[in-house]
């Protein structure tokens, strides 16, 4: 059993499952963005431990998970349908959740964001227990880090991602935000031109 890291790194009451899919944030990075996602494995199945195994790198690439072979992803937090919160990455570290992304003129949102995965499929409404968990998570995160904005994966990676999707109640989340934190879910919150240029640059480097 390893010693508990600094308090600012971990959410009180969350189950801890440290993921290898994380690394150091760039020096001087300010963690000011929260990104909401959804995930279920297999899609639409809200039981079992497949999501945990994916984030821990122990998911067997056999049916129905062949397409996930070699995928190395994680999130800081995973909120299950019953409201259970699991933490995979300390907040001071960079979780691999956003991929190619842009927020208000800044690429690589992993560098300066916290990622929360909500157990969902983009079709099924999220549960009351999940929103209640968010209402507890948000103020604690703001106390630990200078979070200023809350956004969705679909906003920072338009055309590539669609989560958390149309069943996520942004109005409800907006009403529970602590003072000084605001929703940033307009198309203009992503500099699409800047993101496209970065995508093209990476494509050239891999040829």
N, C-alpha and C positions, 0 to 999 in steps of 0.2 A: 504494500500500500504506500503510494507516494504521498509526501506531505501536501496539504492543501495550499494552492498558490495564493497570491495576494487577493484580498477580498474584492478589489475592484475588477478582478478578472472573472469572477464567477457569480452566478445568480443564486441568491439565497433560496434554498428549498428545491432547486433543480437537481435532477439525477445527473451525475457526471459520467460521461463515457468519452474520454479523450481520444480524439481522432488524429491519425497521422497526416491527414490531408489539410495541413495548415503550415504557415511559415511566418516570418517576422514581417511586420508592416514596414514600409519605408521610413527611414529616420525622419522624425518631425511630423509624421502624419497625424492629423487631427480627426478623431472619430466623431463625425458630426451627422452621419446619415444612417437611417435604419431602412433596410430593404425587406419587404414582405414577399414571400414566395408561397407556392403550394407544392405538395408532393404526396404521392401514394404509390406503393409498389406491392403487386402490380397495380396499374392505373385503376382507381375506383375501389380498391380493396383496403379497408381501414382496420386491419388487424395484422398480427404477426410482427416480426422484427426485421423485415427486409430493408426498410429505410435505415434503421440503425446499422445493419450490416454493410449497406452501401457506404455510409459515411465513415465506417471503421475500416473499410477496405477488405472486408471478409465475405462479401456477397459472392456466392458461387455463380460463374457465368454460364449457367445451364437454364433450360426452359423454366420460366418465361423471361429470363434475364439475359439472354445472349447478347442483346444489343448494348448492354452496359459493360461488356468486357473491357477492362482496362480503364474504366472511367474513375477519375480521382476527384471527388467532390466532397464538400462538407458544408455545414452551416454552423453558426454559433449556437442557435437554439432550434429545437423541434418541438412543436406544440401538438400533442395528440388530440384526438376527438374528445377524449374524456377530460381534457385540460392538463394532463401530465406534461411537464416541461423537462426536456432532456437537453443538456448542454454538452456539446462536442468540442468546442474550441474556446479557450479563454478570450475575453474581449480585447485584450491587448495584442492578440495575434490575428493574422489575416486568414480568415476562412475562405475556402474556394467555392463561392456560391453564386457570384454574379457573372463571371466570364467577361466577354467583350461587352463593355457598357460605358455609358457616359451620363453624368449628372451635372447639368448647368456648366458645361465647358470643362469638366474634369473627366478624363477617361479612367478606366481601371477602377471601378467603384469598390472592388475588394479592398483596395488600399486604405479607404477611409470610412468604411461602413461596417455595420453589424447586420448579419443576415439571419432572419427568422423564417423557418419553414413551417407552414401550417399544414397539418395533415388534411388533404383535400384533393379534388380531381378537377376543379374548374367548373363543375356542373352541380354538385351537391352543396347546399348551403352549409356554411361553417356552423359549428355547434355553439350553444350558449356557453358551455364550459371553456371553449377556446377564446371567446371574446373576454370572458372573465379573467382568464389567464393573461391575456394581453393587457388588461387594465391594471394588473399587478406588475407586469414586466416593465411597462413603459416608464413609470416614475422611477423605478429602481435603476434602469439604464441611464436615465437623465441625471440621476445623482452620481453615477459612476463615470460618465463620459459626457462631453458637450454636444449631445445630439440636438440638432436644430431642425431636421427634416425627416419625414417618413414618406417613403415612396414604395412603388411596386416594381417587381422585376420587369413587368411588361412596359413600364415607363422608361427604364434606363437601357433596355435592350429591345426596342420596338421592332416588330417584324420577325424577331427571333424567339421571343418568349411571350407567353400570354398569361402568366400567373401574377397575382393570385386569382385573376379572372373576374367574371361578372357577378359571381355570387358573394364576393367579399364586400362587406358593408363598410365602405370608406367613411360614410357619414357617421356611423357609430364610432369608428376608431377616431375620427377627427374630434368628436365630442369628449373623448377621454384623454386627449393629449395634454400633458403638463404645460404650464405657462412657458412661452418662449419657443415651443415646438409647433411646427405647422406641417400640414400635408403638402406634398409636392408631387401631384399626379397629373399635371397638364402635359400635353405633348411637348410644349416648349421647354419643359424641364430636362429634356434630353437634346443635346446639340447633335442632331442626326448627321450633319455634314462632317463634323469632327470624328464621329464614330465610324462613318463610312471610310474616311481617310485612313484611320487606324486599321480597319479591317483589310483594306487594300494593301497597306504597307506590310502587314503580317503575311498576307497571301503571297506577295512578291518574295519575301524572305524564305518561304517554304518551297519555292519552285526549284 
